[in-house]
Amino acid sequence: MNFNIEKKRQIRPEWLKVKAPGGDGFAAIKAIVQGNKLHTVCEEAHCPNISDCWSRGTATFMILGDVCSRRCRFCAIQKGEPSEPDYKEPQRIAESIRKMKLKHSVITSVTRDDLIDGGAEIWASTIIEIRKLNPTTTVEVLIPDFQGKQLLYQTVFDCKPDILNHNIETVPRLYPIARPLADYNNSLKLLKDAKEFGLKTKTGLMVGLGEKKEEVLDCFKDLRENAVDIITIGQYLQPTAKHLPVDRYVEPQEFEEYKNVALEMGFEHIESAPLVRSSYHAEEAIGN
């Protein structure tokens, strides 16, 4: 498959420009994160909504370190050899959520193919510790694919998070260039297994990587066939010159079209807009 990584950068449109992070709420969250030696995907993935979310007192915590064992070409998170798991991390996450007085918590992780269990033990411990210290806080998890090993992701399912999120990220045709170590069918099966276990399921896609509109709609069909409840759709933004270039900036009206089609297909909740990310306004979906 031919792909020109040297493609000239396009000028970012006005609807994708955001204000620099700051404010008292932002500073308070940053202090808690740094004070507890935690990682957030908000920072590591260069999320454009960090100012909005942190100012509202919400953050997505990232467990199992800040180095990913995979080399997906769209992701800003550091790649390389991960460190040993920190088994005290789950308790620090739970304590931070209590300090932030969160009603809804979102946890994600780097992918840890280097670990025998893919990090499943830490995942389970994190959910357990959050519930122990924050019994009224709902828990949303955004998990990796665990290389398609059901025994491993079942460990997370058994803790019964309120929302089980796993992103398919892009259309299957683009997997070889965007996430070569992942498998579209493995991701669909994980989501199907989660639903059959009785969990509310969620997934996310990026657009602007070179997909066609019909391919996005085909993904919707696949997701409905596997009874996925919630979808997030947002614009891919190139983190650095070494990452995949943006193929195009998708117009806001096209995001609205995707939302309308998805609602007609029967999805419970859809967040579809240029700056939407996996955990964007996540608390709004919990009651649907």
Secondary structure, DSSP 8 states (H G I E B T S, - for coil): ----TT-------GGG------SHHHHHHHHHHHHTT-EEHHHHTT-TTHHHHHHTT--EEEES-SEESS--TT--SEES------TTHHHHHHHHHHHHT-SEEEEEE---TTSTTTTHHHHHHHHHHHHHH-TT-EEEEE---GGG-HHHHHHHHTT--SEEE---BS-GGGHHHH-TT--HHHHHHHHHHHHHHT--EEEEEEESSS--HHHHHHHHHHHHHTT--EEEEEE----STTS---S----HHHHHHHHHHHHHHT-SEEEESTT--TTTTGGGTTT-
